[in-house]
């Protein structure tokens, strides 16, 4: 990330600017993705959601995190944090904004009681930098189409994660 750039809390940015950035980064059809069903009816977690401003102080990237839950076969709900979307304007990609946003968000987690984090993303990239893996999610389902190898989780103790369940919003 360029040295003159800055990260700020996402809730200090005009929501219309965030929506316009998401449209440019993911195209307007993004709302049809399964990830949107995982966030339905919830609000982004302000303490874990950030915006990246370029050297000119214009919005170039965002990360949002959301309350989610994995409902196991017995009906018990296990809270998780849904990471994403991580969005960077096409012309600013490859400059470190996405990595800085992820590092800020994960760094803001409470070290005393960090909830497992889940995301839909590239296992090689998110695994290499932050330890996300698809291994514990093999028995999980989502409320829409998804590629199982892209459903990733990161947990201090993966043994506490249910082997099976339906991922959805925490409402």
Order of alpha helices (4+ residues) and beta strands (2+ residues): beta-alpha-alpha-beta-beta-beta-alpha-beta-alpha-beta-beta-beta
